[in-house]
Amino acid sequence: MKLVFAGTPEVAVPALDALLDSGRHEVAAVVTRPDAPAGRGRRLVASPVAERAEEAGIEVLKPTRPRDEDFLARLREIAPDCCPVVAYGALLPTSALEIPAHGWVNLHFSLLPAWRGAAPVQHSLMAGDQVTGASTFLIEEGLDSGPVYGVVTEDVRPTDTSGDLLTRLAFAGAGLLAATMDGIEDGTLKAVPQPVEGITLAPKITVEDAHIDWTAPALRVDRVVRGCTPAPGAWTVFRGERLKLIQTAPVAERGELKPGELAVGKNNVYVGTGSHAVELLWVQPQGKKPMRAADWARGVRIAPGERLGGGDVG
């Protein structure tokens, strides 16, 4: 089939590569978000998908809005059979959805209808799911509500961050998307409506969502830290400044600590929660690089009874 691939971040690149390597399909063009400012100089930088497409010599379309008539006209000229999508980052209007004969097929990183929305992997980790996965489905106007072509499952590991899990799903999902295109082309694959039971939503994680509540149980604290790593980054407040939490681990001991209370050993730093304690493993003080929590604690010289926690800071 002739394809136009839509995607933007690094997590979409494995799927583009899988389609380029499939040998069955022609990727005629790529649709991605416009160049965005990045780095200290805030210079405009092309998306990872745009960079990969340019390396492969593929036409790159960067509409400001997918409803722009110039973009729609070019899409009609290309006349794709299908448009596979991975984390494109913009809503597609009906005028665009109607152009390819087989529609737009999205690779979504959850087992639909669970975790519809922008942050399925983060919400899955924060909810304590033991199994997650990826789904391919036909895009319609509802939020991730279209009929499903196929799924692949992935076990959630005890120390997974959202970055770890998303990386594995990106590669597993790439194979699923390529297989979905094969099945659509030869007519052996039909989309099945999603069940009405089991719908959960996964809106974008905000900075406030990543603010640690030390009165929550230790497992909840650890899940929030893992779910918010690498972005937006779990955080707390220490001496009036934001402290980013990169890695924690629930522990059975140190249960006498009050929520947020710190206890420092020779090579360990513990924090009390609403249940038992968690150990801080890696942190990032404001304006500094990530460091081992034990090194941070030695540097700041934590006083007995001192606590983490507090309101918003700059």
N, C-alpha and C positions, 0 to 999 in steps of 0.2 A: 504493500500500500504506500501511497504518498502521504507522508506525515509532516505536520508542523508541530514541533515540540515547544511547550510553554513551561518555563521554569526560571528561577532566579538564583537561589543560594547554592552553596557548595553541596548541600545534601541532595540536590537535583542532578548533579553531574553524573553519578553512577548510572542513573536511568538513561540519560542521554547517551552515554557510552554504550550501554547495552543495546540500544536501538541502532546506533551507528555500526555496531559489531554484529548485528543479527544476520545480515546477509539476505534478509527477506524484504526489508522495507527501505524506502528512500526518505531520509529526513531532508525535506526541501528547504526548510527554514526553521528558525528558532524565534520565539517570542519571549522577551524578558523585560524586566523593569528598567527604566532609564538609568543612566549612570548616576551614581550618588556620591556625595562628598564623604571622604574617609581619611583617617590619619590626622596627625597634628596639623598638617598644612591644609586639610579639608579640600584637597583636590578631588575632582570628579574621577571616579573609578568605575570601570565596567563590572557587571555582575560576574560571578564565577561561570555561570552558564554561557554568558556572552563571550567570555574569554575562550572557553572550550570550543564553542561553535566557530569562532574566528580561526582557531588553530586548525579546525577541520575544514575550513573553507566554505562554511555554510552561511547563507544570508541571515542577518540578525535584524529583527524588528523590535524597536523600543518605543512603543506608543506611550504617550503620557497617560492616556486613558484608552482602554480597549474599545470604547465606543467611537473613537475618532474615525471620521469617514475615510481619511487617507489609509489608515491601517486596515479598515474593513475592505476597502477597494483592493488593496494589495493581497489580502487573504483570499478574496474571491478570484483574483488572477492566478494565484498559486493553485487554487482548487484542491485542497487536501482531502484525502479520503477520511482521515481521522486526525484529531489533535490530542495527543497524550499530554498530560499536565502533571507537574510535580512542584509544589510550593511556588507557584507563580507569583502570588501576592497581590492580586487585584481581582475584583468581581468581573465576571464576563457577562456582557449584555446578551439579550436574546438574539440581537442582530448578528452577533459573532457565533453564538451557539448553533445557529441554523445553517452555517456555511458548510462544514464538513458533512459528508453523507452519513458517516458513522458517529457524528457528534464529537464531544470533548470527553476524554476518559481520564479521570483523576486517580493518581496514586496517593492514597491517604494513609497516614501512619497510625492506624488503629484497626480493631476488628469491628467494623460498623455493624450495628448502629451505635456502638459505644464510642464516646469521645469525639463527637462531631464538633469541629471548630478549629481554631488556629493553633492550639497547643496540646494536641492529643498525647504526645509522649510525656510531657511534663505532668499533665493531670493523671495519667496512668500510674506514674511513679508515686506521685503524692497521695494517690488513693490506695497504694499498696497492692496493685494488681500483680499476680504472679505470672500471668501469661498475657501477652499483647500480640501485636502483629501489624500487618498492612493489608489494605483492601484496594482493589481497582473498581471504580464505579462510573457510571454514565452521569455526567454533570447535568443537573437541571436547576431550576431557579431557587429551590430550597437549599438550606445549609447542609451540605454533605448528605443529602437525603435520597440521592438517585439510586437506581437498581445496581446491584453488585455483580461484577463479572467473576472475581476470584479473590481469595485471601491466602496469606501465608502467616504462620504463627511464629512467635519468638518468645522464649522463656525470659523472664526478668530475673537478673542475677542480684544477689543481696547487696552488692556494692555498686550497682549500675548508677551512673548519673544520666541525666537526659541526653547529654552529649554522647556517652558510650552507647546507649540504647538506640539513639537515632542513627548513629553511624552504621550499626548492624542492620537496622531496618532499611536504610538507604540501599544497601547492597542486596539484601534479600528482596526488597520491593522492586529493584531494577529488573531482576529476573522475572518477577511476577508481571510487571508491566509489559515486558517484551513478549511473554507468553500470551498475555491478553491480546496484544496486537495480532499475534499469529492466529489465535482463535477467532477473532473478529473477521480477519481476512478470509479464512477458510470456512467460516460459517458454523464451526463446531461449538462456539461459545455464545451463550445467551445470558443477558443480565437478568438477575432475579431480584424482585422487590425486597427491600429491607423489612425485617419484622418490626411491628409497632411496639413490641416490648423491648426493654433494655436500652432505650435511648438515654444517653448521657451527653452533656455538653462540655466543651473544653475551650473556653474563651482564652484570649491572650493573657499570659501571666503578667501582672503589674509589679512594679517595685514594692508596693505595699503588700501584695500577696507573698513576697519573698522575705518580709519582715518576720523574724522568728518570735513566736510566742513561747516563752520559757515555761508557762504554766501548762502547756500541752504535754502529752505523754512523750517519752523519749523516742519511741518509734515514729511518731508524727513529726517531731523535730528533724530526725534523720531523713525522713522521706521528703520533707520540704527542702532540706539542703541538697539532696541528690536531684530532686526534680528541678530545682532552680539553677543547677550547675550544668553548663557554663553561663547561661543567661536566664534571667537578669542578674542572678547571683544572690544567694541568701545572705542576710545581713542582720546585725544587731548593733547595739550602741555600747561603747565602753569609754568612760570618762568624757562623754559628750561628743565623741567622734564615731563615725560609722566604722564597723569592723565587719569585713566580708568573711563569710564562712565557706570554705572550699570543700573540706572533707571532715566528716564526723563519724562516730561509731557509737551505738548504744552499748552500755556496759551494765553488768548486774550489780557491781559494787558502788560505793559512794552514794547510796540511797538516802543518806541523812541530809544531803545538801538541799537547801531551799531553791525554788525556781530561780534560775539565773545566777545562783551563787557559785563562785569559782573555788576550786581546790587544786593546788599545784603540787605535783610530786617532782622527783628528780628529772624524769623524762616524760611526764604525762600532765595533761591539763584536763580537768573534769568540770562539767557544768551541771547544776541541778535542773531538773525539769518537773513537770507535774507527776511523774512517776519516778523511775530510777534515773541515774545520771547518763549523760553522753560524754564521750571523750572528744575533745577538739584535736584534730590531726593536722589540718592545714588551714591557715587564715591569711587574710590580706588586710593589714591596717590601711587606713585612709592615706593616699598619696605614696604608698610603698608597694614593693613587689610581694607576691605570695611567699610565705615562709612557714616552716614547721611551727605548730602552736607552742611547743615547748620553748623554742628559741624566742618567740614573741613574748611569752610569759616571763622569761628571764630578763628580757630587755625592759619591760614595763614595771617589773617588781610589784606584782599583785599583792595587795595587803589582805590580811585575814578578813573574811566576811565580804570582800568586794564582789560586786555582781555585774553581770551583763544585762542589758535591757534598757529600754527607754523609748522615747518618741522619735519622731522624724528629725533628721539632722541634714545638713547640707552636703 
